[in-house]
Amino acid sequence: PAHFLCPTFLDWLVNPAITPSGITYSRGELELWVRENGTDPIARSRLGLSEVIPNLAIATAVHYHRAHHTIFNFMC
């Protein structure tokens, strides 16, 4: 589903992390962006890496979905 995709890179959320703006991103891509730009990629507000926290609910949902809804039931 689209809500399991990183909004900036349009790929599965990997190690989802949420910013104070409430937007969830893949942590790796978000960290690169913040180091280079110092802002939230979508909200454009100033952002430090210390403000980013894991989004465990989304991580669990993505893991469950991928485990139970892939064609060959591969774990990614």
All heavy atoms as a GROMACS GRO file, in nm:
protein
  604
    1PRO      N    1   0.081  -0.120   0.000
    1PRO     CA    2   0.000   0.000   0.000
    1PRO      C    3   0.085   0.127   0.000
    1PRO      O    4   0.196   0.127   0.053
    1PRO     CB    5  -0.081  -0.010   0.128
    1PRO     CG    6  -0.068  -0.151   0.175
    1PRO     CD    7   0.053  -0.207   0.112
    2ALA      N    8   0.032   0.231  -0.053
    2ALA     CA    9   0.106   0.357  -0.065
    2ALA      C   10   0.149   0.413   0.070
    2ALA      O   11   0.253   0.478   0.080
    2ALA     CB   12   0.021   0.459  -0.138
    3HIS      N   13   0.074   0.387   0.176
    3HIS     CA   14   0.110   0.443   0.306
    3HIS      C   15   0.230   0.372   0.369
    3HIS      O   16   0.277   0.413   0.474
    3HIS     CB   17  -0.010   0.446   0.402
    3HIS     CG   18  -0.081   0.316   0.416
    3HIS    ND1   19  -0.174   0.272   0.326
    3HIS    CD2   20  -0.072   0.220   0.511
    3HIS    CE1   21  -0.220   0.155   0.363
    3HIS    NE2   22  -0.160   0.121   0.475
    4PHE      N   23   0.281   0.266   0.306
    4PHE     CA   24   0.403   0.200   0.353
    4PHE      C   25   0.525   0.242   0.271
    4PHE      O   26   0.631   0.181   0.281
    4PHE     CB   27   0.388   0.049   0.347
    4PHE     CG   28   0.292  -0.007   0.449
    4PHE    CD1   29   0.230  -0.128   0.427
    4PHE    CD2   30   0.263   0.060   0.567
    4PHE    CE1   31   0.142  -0.182   0.520
    4PHE    CE2   32   0.175   0.008   0.661
    4PHE     CZ   33   0.114  -0.114   0.637
    5LEU      N   34   0.509   0.344   0.188
    5LEU     CA   35   0.620   0.392   0.106
    5LEU      C   36   0.677   0.520   0.166
    5LEU      O   37   0.603   0.604   0.218
    5LEU     CB   38   0.572   0.421  -0.037
    5LEU     CG   39   0.514   0.303  -0.115
    5LEU    CD1   40   0.471   0.349  -0.253
    5LEU    CD2   41   0.614   0.189  -0.124
    6CYS      N   42   0.808   0.535   0.154
    6CYS     CA   43   0.872   0.658   0.198
    6CYS      C   44   0.823   0.770   0.107
    6CYS      O   45   0.831   0.758  -0.016
    6CYS     CB   46   1.024   0.645   0.190
    6CYS     SG   47   1.113   0.792   0.243
    7PRO      N   48   0.773   0.881   0.162
    7PRO     CA   49   0.714   0.985   0.079
    7PRO      C   50   0.813   1.060  -0.010
    7PRO      O   51   0.774   1.120  -0.108
    7PRO     CB   52   0.651   1.081   0.181
    7PRO     CG   53   0.726   1.058   0.306
    7PRO     CD   54   0.765   0.913   0.304
    8THR      N   55   0.941   1.053   0.021
    8THR     CA   56   1.039   1.124  -0.062
    8THR      C   57   1.105   1.034  -0.165
    8THR      O   58   1.141   1.080  -0.272
    8THR     CB   59   1.148   1.188   0.026
    8THR    OG1   60   1.204   1.089   0.111
    8THR    CG2   61   1.091   1.302   0.108
    9PHE      N   62   1.119   0.904  -0.134
    9PHE     CA   63   1.189   0.815  -0.226
    9PHE      C   64   1.098   0.710  -0.288
    9PHE      O   65   1.141   0.633  -0.373
    9PHE     CB   66   1.307   0.750  -0.154
    9PHE     CG   67   1.409   0.851  -0.114
    9PHE    CD1   68   1.407   0.908   0.012
    9PHE    CD2   69   1.503   0.896  -0.204
    9PHE    CE1   70   1.499   1.004   0.049
    9PHE    CE2   71   1.595   0.992  -0.170
    9PHE     CZ   72   1.593   1.048  -0.042
   10LEU      N   73   0.972   0.708  -0.245
   10LEU     CA   74   0.869   0.619  -0.301
   10LEU      C   75   0.913   0.474  -0.309
   10LEU      O   76   0.890   0.405  -0.408
   10LEU     CB   77   0.824   0.671  -0.439
   10LEU     CG   78   0.768   0.812  -0.437
   10LEU    CD1   79   0.731   0.855  -0.578
   10LEU    CD2   80   0.649   0.824  -0.344
   11ASP      N   81   0.976   0.428  -0.201
   11ASP     CA   82   1.014   0.288  -0.187
   11ASP      C   83   0.968   0.244  -0.048
   11ASP      O   84   0.934   0.326   0.035
   11ASP     CB   85   1.166   0.274  -0.202
   11ASP     CG   86   1.206   0.132  -0.235
   11ASP    OD1   87   1.117   0.045  -0.248
   11ASP    OD2   88   1.327   0.106  -0.248
   12TRP      N   89   0.966   0.113  -0.024
   12TRP     CA   90   0.923   0.062   0.106
   12TRP      C   91   0.995   0.136   0.218
   12TRP      O   92   1.114   0.163   0.210
   12TRP     CB   93   0.955  -0.087   0.119
   12TRP     CG   94   0.863  -0.176   0.043
   12TRP    CD1   95   0.889  -0.234  -0.077
   12TRP    CD2   96   0.732  -0.216   0.081
   12TRP    NE1   97   0.781  -0.309  -0.116
   12TRP    CE2   98   0.684  -0.300  -0.021
   12TRP    CE3   99   0.652  -0.190   0.190
   12TRP    CZ2  100   0.558  -0.357  -0.016
   12TRP    CZ3  101   0.526  -0.248   0.196
   12TRP    CH2  102   0.480  -0.330   0.094
   13LEU      N  103   0.923   0.167   0.324
   13LEU     CA  104   0.984   0.226   0.443
   13LEU      C  105   1.078   0.123   0.506
   13LEU      O  106   1.039   0.010   0.532
   13LEU     CB  107   0.878   0.267   0.545
   13LEU     CG  108   0.800   0.393   0.510
   13LEU    CD1  109   0.675   0.402   0.596
   13LEU    CD2  110   0.887   0.516   0.529
   14VAL      N  111   1.202   0.163   0.524
   14VAL     CA  112   1.303   0.078   0.587
   14VAL      C  113   1.349   0.149   0.714
   14VAL      O  114   1.391   0.264   0.708
   14VAL     CB  115   1.423   0.055   0.492
   14VAL    CG1  116   1.532  -0.026   0.561
   14VAL    CG2  117   1.377  -0.011   0.363
   15ASN      N  118   1.337   0.081   0.828
   15ASN     CA  119   1.371   0.142   0.956
   15ASN      C  120   1.299   0.277   0.970
   15ASN      O  121   1.362   0.382   0.980
   15ASN     CB  122   1.523   0.158   0.968
   15ASN     CG  123   1.567   0.190   1.108
   15ASN    OD1  124   1.489   0.183   1.202
   15ASN    ND2  125   1.693   0.227   1.123
   16PRO      N  126   1.166   0.275   0.967
   16PRO     CA  127   1.088   0.399   0.967
   16PRO      C  128   1.118   0.487   1.088
   16PRO      O  129   1.130   0.439   1.201
   16PRO     CB  130   0.943   0.352   0.971
   16PRO     CG  131   0.945   0.207   0.943
   16PRO     CD  132   1.081   0.157   0.971
   17ALA      N  133   1.129   0.616   1.060
   17ALA     CA  134   1.154   0.715   1.164
   17ALA      C  135   1.059   0.832   1.141
   17ALA      O  136   1.031   0.869   1.028
   17ALA     CB  137   1.298   0.761   1.159
   18ILE      N  138   1.011   0.890   1.252
   18ILE     CA  139   0.914   0.999   1.243
   18ILE      C  140   0.977   1.128   1.293
   18ILE      O  141   1.055   1.128   1.386
   18ILE     CB  142   0.785   0.963   1.320
   18ILE    CG1  143   0.673   1.060   1.289
   18ILE    CG2  144   0.811   0.949   1.468
   18ILE    CD1  145   0.535   1.014   1.335
   19THR      N  146   0.941   1.236   1.227
   19THR     CA  147   0.991   1.368   1.263
   19THR      C  148   0.886   1.441   1.347
   19THR      O  149   0.770   1.399   1.351
   19THR     CB  150   1.022   1.451   1.137
   19THR    OG1  151   0.901   1.475   1.066
   19THR    CG2  152   1.123   1.380   1.047
   20PRO      N  153   0.922   1.553   1.411
   20PRO     CA  154   0.823   1.629   1.488
   20PRO      C  155   0.704   1.676   1.404
   20PRO      O  156   0.596   1.700   1.458
   20PRO     CB  157   0.904   1.748   1.541
   20PRO     CG  158   1.043   1.697   1.550
   20PRO     CD  159   1.057   1.605   1.431
   21SER      N  160   0.721   1.686   1.273
   21SER     CA  161   0.610   1.726   1.187
   21SER      C  162   0.507   1.614   1.169
   21SER      O  163   0.400   1.636   1.114
   21SER     CB  164   0.662   1.771   1.051
   21SER     OG  165   0.718   1.661   0.982
   22GLY      N  166   0.542   1.492   1.215
   22GLY     CA  167   0.451   1.379   1.205
   22GLY      C  168   0.466   1.298   1.078
   22GLY      O  169   0.388   1.207   1.053
   23ILE      N  170   0.566   1.328   0.998
   23ILE     CA  171   0.588   1.256   0.873
   23ILE      C  172   0.690   1.145   0.897
   23ILE      O  173   0.793   1.167   0.961
   23ILE     CB  174   0.636   1.352   0.762
   23ILE    CG1  175   0.533   1.463   0.741
   23ILE    CG2  176   0.661   1.275   0.632
   23ILE    CD1  177   0.580   1.575   0.651
   24THR      N  178   0.661   1.027   0.844
   24THR     CA  179   0.750   0.912   0.859
   24THR      C  180   0.830   0.892   0.731
   24THR      O  181   0.775   0.897   0.621
   24THR     CB  182   0.669   0.785   0.891
   24THR    OG1  183   0.603   0.806   1.017
   24THR    CG2  184   0.757   0.663   0.901
   25TYR      N  185   0.959   0.867   0.749
   25TYR     CA  186   1.053   0.845   0.638
   25TYR      C  187   1.136   0.720   0.667
   25TYR      O  188   1.143   0.677   0.781
   25TYR     CB  189   1.152   0.962   0.627
   25TYR     CG  190   1.091   1.098   0.609
   25TYR    CD1  191   1.065   1.180   0.718
   25TYR    CD2  192   1.062   1.146   0.482
   25TYR    CE1  193   1.011   1.306   0.701
   25TYR    CE2  194   1.009   1.273   0.464
   25TYR     CZ  195   0.983   1.352   0.574
   25TYR     OH  196   0.931   1.477   0.557
   26SER      N  197   1.204   0.670   0.565
   26SER     CA  198   1.307   0.568   0.586
   26SER      C  199   1.425   0.637   0.654
   26SER      O  200   1.471   0.742   0.608
   26SER     CB  201   1.352   0.506   0.454
   26SER     OG  202   1.252   0.424   0.401
   27ARG      N  203   1.471   0.582   0.764
   27ARG     CA  204   1.573   0.649   0.845
   27ARG      C  205   1.700   0.681   0.766
   27ARG      O  206   1.753   0.792   0.777
   27ARG     CB  207   1.610   0.566   0.967
   27ARG     CG  208   1.715   0.638   1.053
   27ARG     CD  209   1.745   0.567   1.180
   27ARG     NE  210   1.640   0.575   1.278
   27ARG     CZ  211   1.621   0.680   1.360
   27ARG    NH1  212   1.699   0.784   1.352
   27ARG    NH2  213   1.523   0.679   1.446
   28GLY      N  214   1.750   0.589   0.688
   28GLY     CA  215   1.875   0.612   0.616
   28GLY      C  216   1.868   0.733   0.523
   28GLY      O  217   1.956   0.820   0.526
   29GLU      N  218   1.763   0.739   0.442
   29GLU     CA  219   1.747   0.852   0.351
   29GLU      C  220   1.724   0.982   0.427
   29GLU      O  221   1.776   1.086   0.390
   29GLU     CB  222   1.632   0.829   0.252
   29GLU     CG  223   1.664   0.729   0.144
   29GLU     CD  224   1.621   0.588   0.180
   29GLU    OE1  225   1.561   0.567   0.287
   29GLU    OE2  226   1.648   0.497   0.100
   30LEU      N  227   1.647   0.974   0.535
   30LEU     CA  228   1.620   1.093   0.615
   30LEU      C  229   1.749   1.147   0.677
   30LEU      O  230   1.774   1.268   0.674
   30LEU     CB  231   1.518   1.063   0.725
   30LEU     CG  232   1.486   1.179   0.820
   30LEU    CD1  233   1.427   1.297   0.743
   30LEU    CD2  234   1.391   1.131   0.929
   31GLU      N  235   1.831   1.059   0.731
   31GLU     CA  236   1.957   1.104   0.793
   31GLU      C  237   2.047   1.172   0.691
   31GLU      O  238   2.107   1.275   0.721
   31GLU     CB  239   2.028   0.988   0.860
   31GLU     CG  240   1.958   0.945   0.988
   31GLU     CD  241   2.028   0.832   1.060
   31GLU    OE1  242   2.129   0.778   1.009
   31GLU    OE2  243   1.982   0.797   1.171
   32LEU      N  244   2.056   1.116   0.572
   32LEU     CA  245   2.137   1.179   0.467
   32LEU      C  246   2.084   1.319   0.435
   32LEU      O  247   2.160   1.415   0.424
   32LEU     CB  248   2.138   1.094   0.340
   32LEU     CG  249   2.219   0.965   0.344
   32LEU    CD1  250   2.195   0.884   0.218
   32LEU    CD2  251   2.367   0.996   0.362
   33TRP      N  252   1.953   1.330   0.420
   33TRP     CA  253   1.891   1.458   0.387
   33TRP      C  254   1.918   1.561   0.496
   33TRP      O  255   1.957   1.674   0.469
   33TRP     CB  256   1.740   1.440   0.367
   33TRP     CG  257   1.671   1.570   0.343
   33TRP    CD1  258   1.622   1.655   0.439
   33TRP    CD2  259   1.648   1.634   0.218
   33TRP    NE1  260   1.568   1.766   0.381
   33TRP    CE2  261   1.583   1.756   0.245
   33TRP    CE3  262   1.675   1.598   0.087
   33TRP    CZ2  263   1.545   1.843   0.144
   33TRP    CZ3  264   1.636   1.684  -0.013
   33TRP    CH2  265   1.572   1.806   0.015
   34VAL      N  266   1.897   1.521   0.621
   34VAL     CA  267   1.914   1.615   0.733
   34VAL      C  268   2.060   1.660   0.744
   34VAL      O  269   2.087   1.778   0.768
   34VAL     CB  270   1.864   1.553   0.865
   34VAL    CG1  271   1.900   1.639   0.985
   34VAL    CG2  272   1.712   1.532   0.859
   35ARG      N  273   2.153   1.568   0.725
   35ARG     CA  274   2.295   1.607   0.731
   35ARG      C  275   2.329   1.710   0.624
   35ARG      O  276   2.409   1.799   0.646
   35ARG     CB  277   2.384   1.484   0.716
   35ARG     CG  278   2.392   1.400   0.841
   35ARG     CD  279   2.498   1.293   0.830
   35ARG     NE  280   2.484   1.201   0.942
   35ARG     CZ  281   2.437   1.079   0.932
   35ARG    NH1  282   2.401   1.029   0.815
   35ARG    NH2  283   2.428   1.003   1.039
   36GLU      N  284   2.271   1.695   0.507
   36GLU     CA  285   2.301   1.786   0.396
   36GLU      C  286   2.221   1.915   0.403
   36GLU      O  287   2.269   2.020   0.361
   36GLU     CB  288   2.274   1.717   0.262
   36GLU     CG  289   2.371   1.606   0.232
   36GLU     CD  290   2.341   1.536   0.100
   36GLU    OE1  291   2.259   1.587   0.022
   36GLU    OE2  292   2.400   1.429   0.078
   37ASN      N  293   2.096   1.909   0.451
   37ASN     CA  294   2.006   2.025   0.442
   37ASN      C  295   1.962   2.083   0.576
   37ASN      O  296   1.918   2.197   0.582
   37ASN     CB  297   1.883   1.987   0.360
   37ASN     CG  298   1.920   1.942   0.221
   37ASN    OD1  299   1.952   2.023   0.137
   37ASN    ND2  300   1.920   1.811   0.198
   38GLY      N  301   1.963   2.001   0.681
   38GLY     CA  302   1.921   2.049   0.812
   38GLY      C  303   1.773   2.075   0.826
   38GLY      O  304   1.731   2.147   0.916
   39THR      N  305   1.693   2.018   0.736
   39THR     CA  306   1.549   2.039   0.739
   39THR      C  307   1.473   1.908   0.721
   39THR      O  308   1.530   1.808   0.676
   39THR     CB  309   1.503   2.134   0.627
   39THR    OG1  310   1.534   2.075   0.500
   39THR    CG2  311   1.569   2.270   0.638
   40ASP      N  312   1.345   1.912   0.751
   40ASP     CA  313   1.254   1.802   0.721
   40ASP      C  314   1.231   1.806   0.570
   40ASP      O  315   1.199   1.912   0.516
   40ASP     CB  316   1.122   1.826   0.797
   40ASP     CG  317   1.021   1.715   0.778
   40ASP    OD1  318   0.988   1.683   0.662
   40ASP    OD2  319   0.973   1.663   0.879
   41PRO      N  320   1.246   1.694   0.498
   41PRO     CA  321   1.234   1.696   0.352
   41PRO      C  322   1.102   1.748   0.298
   41PRO      O  323   1.098   1.813   0.193
   41PRO     CB  324   1.253   1.550   0.312
   41PRO     CG  325   1.324   1.488   0.425
   41PRO     CD  326   1.282   1.562   0.548
   42ILE      N  327   0.992   1.723   0.366
   42ILE     CA  328   0.862   1.768   0.316
   42ILE      C  329   0.815   1.894   0.388
   42ILE      O  330   0.777   1.992   0.324
   42ILE     CB  331   0.757   1.656   0.327
   42ILE    CG1  332   0.793   1.544   0.230
   42ILE    CG2  333   0.616   1.710   0.299
   42ILE    CD1  334   0.702   1.426   0.232
   43ALA      N  335   0.821   1.894   0.520
   43ALA     CA  336   0.773   2.011   0.596
   43ALA      C  337   0.867   2.130   0.581
   43ALA      O  338   0.826   2.244   0.600
   43ALA     CB  339   0.758   1.974   0.743
   44ARG      N  340   0.993   2.104   0.550
   44ARG     CA  341   1.096   2.207   0.532
   44ARG      C  342   1.129   2.284   0.659
   44ARG      O  343   1.198   2.384   0.655
   44ARG     CB  344   1.060   2.306   0.420
   44ARG     CG  345   1.042   2.242   0.285
   44ARG     CD  346   1.174   2.197   0.231
   44ARG     NE  347   1.155   2.152   0.093
   44ARG     CZ  348   1.235   2.070   0.031
   44ARG    NH1  349   1.341   2.024   0.093
   44ARG    NH2  350   1.212   2.033  -0.091
   45SER      N  351   1.081   2.237   0.774
   45SER     CA  352   1.117   2.300   0.901
   45SER      C  353   1.256   2.252   0.942
   45SER      O  354   1.300   2.144   0.902
   45SER     CB  355   1.014   2.266   1.008
   45SER     OG  356   0.998   2.125   1.018
   46ARG      N  357   1.325   2.333   1.022
   46ARG     CA  358   1.458   2.295   1.069
   46ARG      C  359   1.446   2.164   1.146
   46ARG      O  360   1.350   2.142   1.220
   46ARG     CB  361   1.518   2.403   1.156
   46ARG     CG  362   1.545   2.532   1.075
   46ARG     CD  363   1.619   2.636   1.152
   46ARG     NE  364   1.759   2.609   1.182
   46ARG     CZ  365   1.859   2.599   1.093
   46ARG    NH1  366   1.832   2.610   0.965
   46ARG    NH2  367   1.982   2.577   1.132
   47LEU      N  368   1.546   2.076   1.129
   47LEU     CA  369   1.539   1.944   1.190
   47LEU      C  370   1.679   1.897   1.226
   47LEU      O  371   1.771   1.906   1.143
   47LEU     CB  372   1.473   1.845   1.094
   47LEU     CG  373   1.456   1.701   1.142
   47LEU    CD1  374   1.362   1.694   1.261
   47LEU    CD2  375   1.405   1.614   1.028
   48GLY      N  376   1.694   1.847   1.346
   48GLY     CA  377   1.818   1.784   1.390
   48GLY      C  378   1.793   1.635   1.406
   48GLY      O  379   1.681   1.592   1.435
   49LEU      N  380   1.897   1.555   1.388
   49LEU     CA  381   1.880   1.410   1.398
   49LEU      C  382   1.834   1.366   1.537
   49LEU      O  383   1.768   1.263   1.551
   49LEU     CB  384   2.010   1.339   1.361
   49LEU     CG  385   2.049   1.350   1.214
   49LEU    CD1  386   2.184   1.285   1.189
   49LEU    CD2  387   1.943   1.287   1.126
   50SER      N  388   1.864   1.446   1.639
   50SER     CA  389   1.821   1.410   1.775
   50SER      C  390   1.669   1.420   1.790
   50SER      O  391   1.613   1.367   1.886
   50SER     CB  392   1.889   1.500   1.878
   50SER     OG  393   1.851   1.635   1.858
   51GLU      N  394   1.602   1.486   1.697
   51GLU     CA  395   1.456   1.501   1.702
   51GLU      C  396   1.382   1.387   1.633
   51GLU      O  397   1.259   1.379   1.640
   51GLU     CB  398   1.415   1.632   1.636
   51GLU     CG  399   1.472   1.755   1.703
   51GLU     CD  400   1.439   1.878   1.624
   51GLU    OE1  401   1.330   1.934   1.650
   51GLU    OE2  402   1.520   1.917   1.537
   52VAL      N  403   1.455   1.301   1.565
   52VAL     CA  404   1.396   1.191   1.489
   52VAL      C  405   1.389   1.067   1.578
   52VAL      O  406   1.486   1.030   1.643
   52VAL     CB  407   1.482   1.162   1.364
   52VAL    CG1  408   1.428   1.043   1.288
   52VAL    CG2  409   1.489   1.286   1.275
   53ILE      N  410   1.271   1.004   1.582
   53ILE     CA  411   1.254   0.884   1.665
   53ILE      C  412   1.200   0.770   1.580
   53ILE      O  413   1.135   0.792   1.478
   53ILE     CB  414   1.162   0.910   1.785
   53ILE    CG1  415   1.023   0.955   1.739
   53ILE    CG2  416   1.223   1.013   1.880
   53ILE    CD1  417   0.921   0.963   1.852
   54PRO      N  418   1.226   0.645   1.622
   54PRO     CA  419   1.173   0.530   1.547
   54PRO      C  420   1.021   0.531   1.547
   54PRO      O  421   0.959   0.569   1.646
   54PRO     CB  422   1.226   0.410   1.625
   54PRO     CG  423   1.338   0.460   1.707
   54PRO     CD  424   1.307   0.605   1.736
   55ASN      N  425   0.964   0.490   1.436
   55ASN     CA  426   0.818   0.474   1.429
   55ASN      C  427   0.791   0.324   1.434
   55ASN      O  428   0.782   0.256   1.332
   55ASN     CB  429   0.762   0.537   1.301
   55ASN     CG  430   0.611   0.541   1.304
   55ASN    OD1  431   0.547   0.456   1.364
   55ASN    ND2  432   0.554   0.641   1.238
   56LEU      N  433   0.782   0.272   1.556
   56LEU     CA  434   0.770   0.127   1.576
   56LEU      C  435   0.638   0.072   1.525
   56LEU      O  436   0.633  -0.042   1.476
   56LEU     CB  437   0.789   0.094   1.724
   56LEU     CG  438   0.923   0.136   1.783
   56LEU    CD1  439   0.928   0.104   1.931
   56LEU    CD2  440   1.038   0.071   1.708
   57ALA      N  441   0.532   0.150   1.531
   57ALA     CA  442   0.402   0.102   1.482
   57ALA      C  443   0.407   0.079   1.332
   57ALA      O  444   0.360  -0.024   1.283
   57ALA     CB  445   0.292   0.202   1.517
   58ILE      N  446   0.464   0.173   1.259
   58ILE     CA  447   0.475   0.156   1.113
   58ILE      C  448   0.572   0.044   1.079
   58ILE      O  449   0.548  -0.035   0.987
   58ILE     CB  450   0.516   0.289   1.046
   58ILE    CG1  451   0.404   0.392   1.062
   58ILE    CG2  452   0.552   0.268   0.899
   58ILE    CD1  453   0.275   0.358   0.989
   59ALA      N  454   0.683   0.035   1.152
   59ALA     CA  455   0.780  -0.073   1.127
   59ALA      C  456   0.713  -0.209   1.141
   59ALA      O  457   0.731  -0.298   1.056
   59ALA     CB  458   0.898  -0.061   1.222
   60THR      N  459   0.632  -0.225   1.244
   60THR     CA  460   0.562  -0.352   1.266
   60THR      C  461   0.461  -0.378   1.156
   60THR      O  462   0.450  -0.489   1.104
   60THR     CB  463   0.492  -0.350   1.403
   60THR    OG1  464   0.590  -0.332   1.504
   60THR    CG2  465   0.416  -0.479   1.429
   61ALA      N  466   0.386  -0.275   1.118
   61ALA     CA  467   0.285  -0.291   1.012
   61ALA      C  468   0.348  -0.326   0.878
   61ALA      O  469   0.299  -0.412   0.806
   61ALA     CB  470   0.202  -0.163   1.001
   62VAL      N  471   0.458  -0.260   0.844
   62VAL     CA  472   0.528  -0.288   0.718
   62VAL      C  473   0.580  -0.432   0.720
   62VAL      O  474   0.564  -0.506   0.622
   62VAL     CB  475   0.642  -0.188   0.693
   62VAL    CG1  476   0.731  -0.234   0.578
   62VAL    CG2  477   0.586  -0.050   0.664
   63HIS      N  478   0.643  -0.470   0.830
   63HIS     CA  479   0.696  -0.606   0.840
   63HIS      C  480   0.585  -0.710   0.824
   63HIS      O  481   0.598  -0.805   0.749
   63HIS     CB  482   0.768  -0.625   0.974
   63HIS     CG  483   0.817  -0.763   0.996
   63HIS    ND1  484   0.931  -0.810   0.936
   63HIS    CD2  485   0.767  -0.866   1.069
   63HIS    CE1  486   0.949  -0.936   0.969
   63HIS    NE2  487   0.851  -0.973   1.050
   64TYR      N  488   0.474  -0.689   0.894
   64TYR     CA  489   0.361  -0.782   0.885
   64TYR      C  490   0.307  -0.788   0.742
   64TYR      O  491   0.284  -0.896   0.688
   64TYR     CB  492   0.249  -0.740   0.981
   64TYR     CG  493   0.130  -0.832   0.973
   64TYR    CD1  494   0.125  -0.948   1.047
   64TYR    CD2  495   0.023  -0.804   0.887
   64TYR    CE1  496   0.016  -1.035   1.038
   64TYR    CE2  497  -0.085  -0.889   0.877
   64TYR     CZ  498  -0.088  -1.005   0.953
   64TYR     OH  499  -0.194  -1.090   0.942
   65HIS      N  500   0.287  -0.672   0.681
   65HIS     CA  501   0.232  -0.669   0.546
   65HIS      C  502   0.324  -0.742   0.448
   65HIS      O  503   0.277  -0.823   0.367
   65HIS     CB  504   0.210  -0.525   0.500
   65HIS     CG  505   0.155  -0.517   0.362
   65HIS    ND1  506   0.021  -0.536   0.335
   65HIS    CD2  507   0.215  -0.497   0.242
   65HIS    CE1  508   0.001  -0.528   0.206
   65HIS    NE2  509   0.117  -0.503   0.147
   66ARG      N  510   0.452  -0.713   0.455
   66ARG     CA  511   0.545  -0.776   0.360
   66ARG      C  512   0.555  -0.925   0.384
   66ARG      O  513   0.573  -1.002   0.290
   66ARG     CB  514   0.680  -0.709   0.368
   66ARG     CG  515   0.670  -0.563   0.318
   66ARG     CD  516   0.800  -0.503   0.295
   66ARG     NE  517   0.854  -0.554   0.170
   66ARG     CZ  518   0.971  -0.518   0.120
   66ARG    NH1  519   1.045  -0.433   0.185
   66ARG    NH2  520   1.014  -0.569   0.007
   67ALA      N  521   0.541  -0.969   0.508
   67ALA     CA  522   0.550  -1.112   0.539
   67ALA      C  523   0.426  -1.188   0.493
   67ALA      O  524   0.435  -1.306   0.459
   67ALA     CB  525   0.569  -1.131   0.689
   68HIS      N  526   0.312  -1.121   0.490
   68HIS     CA  527   0.187  -1.191   0.461
   68HIS      C  528   0.121  -1.157   0.327
   68HIS      O  529   0.022  -1.219   0.291
   68HIS     CB  530   0.086  -1.163   0.573
   68HIS     CG  531   0.128  -1.223   0.703
   68HIS    ND1  532   0.204  -1.155   0.795
   68HIS    CD2  533   0.108  -1.348   0.754
   68HIS    CE1  534   0.227  -1.234   0.898
   68HIS    NE2  535   0.171  -1.351   0.876
   69HIS      N  536   0.176  -1.060   0.254
   69HIS     CA  537   0.109  -1.019   0.131
   69HIS      C  538   0.198  -1.015   0.008
   69HIS      O  539   0.162  -0.955  -0.091
   69HIS     CB  540   0.046  -0.880   0.150
   69HIS     CG  541  -0.065  -0.883   0.248
   69HIS    ND1  542  -0.047  -0.852   0.381
   69HIS    CD2  543  -0.195  -0.915   0.235
   69HIS    CE1  544  -0.160  -0.864   0.444
   69HIS    NE2  545  -0.254  -0.903   0.359
   70THR      N  546   0.313  -1.077   0.012
   70THR     CA  547   0.395  -1.082  -0.109
   70THR      C  548   0.360  -1.207  -0.186
   70THR      O  549   0.315  -1.307  -0.129
   70THR     CB  550   0.546  -1.079  -0.074
   70THR    OG1  551   0.574  -1.188   0.014
   70THR    CG2  552   0.585  -0.948  -0.010
   71ILE      N  553   0.383  -1.203  -0.314
   71ILE     CA  554   0.344  -1.314  -0.401
   71ILE      C  555   0.408  -1.446  -0.358
   71ILE      O  556   0.342  -1.548  -0.347
   71ILE     CB  557   0.380  -1.283  -0.548
   71ILE    CG1  558   0.297  -1.165  -0.597
   71ILE    CG2  559   0.357  -1.405  -0.637
   71ILE    CD1  560   0.335  -1.112  -0.733
   72PHE      N  561   0.538  -1.444  -0.331
   72PHE     CA  562   0.607  -1.566  -0.294
   72PHE      C  563   0.639  -1.573  -0.146
   72PHE      O  564   0.714  -1.656  -0.101
   72PHE     CB  565   0.736  -1.580  -0.377
   72PHE     CG  566   0.710  -1.589  -0.523
   72PHE    CD1  567   0.740  -1.485  -0.607
   72PHE    CD2  568   0.652  -1.702  -0.577
   72PHE    CE1  569   0.713  -1.492  -0.742
   72PHE    CE2  570   0.626  -1.711  -0.712
   72PHE     CZ  571   0.656  -1.606  -0.796
   73ASN      N  572   0.583  -1.479  -0.068
   73ASN     CA  573   0.600  -1.474   0.076
   73ASN      C  574   0.747  -1.462   0.116
   73ASN      O  575   0.792  -1.521   0.212
   73ASN     CB  576   0.536  -1.596   0.143
   73ASN     CG  577   0.503  -1.569   0.288
   73ASN    OD1  578   0.487  -1.454   0.327
   73ASN    ND2  579   0.492  -1.673   0.366
   74PHE      N  580   0.825  -1.386   0.038
   74PHE     CA  581   0.964  -1.360   0.073
   74PHE      C  582   0.969  -1.257   0.185
   74PHE      O  583   0.891  -1.164   0.190
   74PHE     CB  584   1.041  -1.302  -0.046
   74PHE     CG  585   1.070  -1.401  -0.154
   74PHE    CD1  586   1.028  -1.378  -0.284
   74PHE    CD2  587   1.139  -1.518  -0.126
   74PHE    CE1  588   1.055  -1.468  -0.384
   74PHE    CE2  589   1.166  -1.609  -0.226
   74PHE     CZ  590   1.123  -1.584  -0.355
   75MET      N  591   1.063  -1.274   0.275
   75MET     CA  592   1.089  -1.174   0.378
   75MET      C  593   1.196  -1.082   0.323
   75MET      O  594   1.299  -1.126   0.276
   75MET     CB  595   1.138  -1.238   0.507
   75MET     CG  596   1.035  -1.326   0.573
   75MET     SD  597   0.891  -1.234   0.628
   75MET     CE  598   0.965  -1.134   0.753
   76CYS      N  599   1.174  -0.951   0.331
   76CYS     CA  600   1.271  -0.854   0.279
   76CYS      C  601   1.337  -0.780   0.392
   76CYS      O  602   1.283  -0.754   0.491
   76CYS     CB  603   1.202  -0.756   0.186
   76CYS     SG  604   1.129  -0.840   0.044
   0.00000   0.00000   0.00000
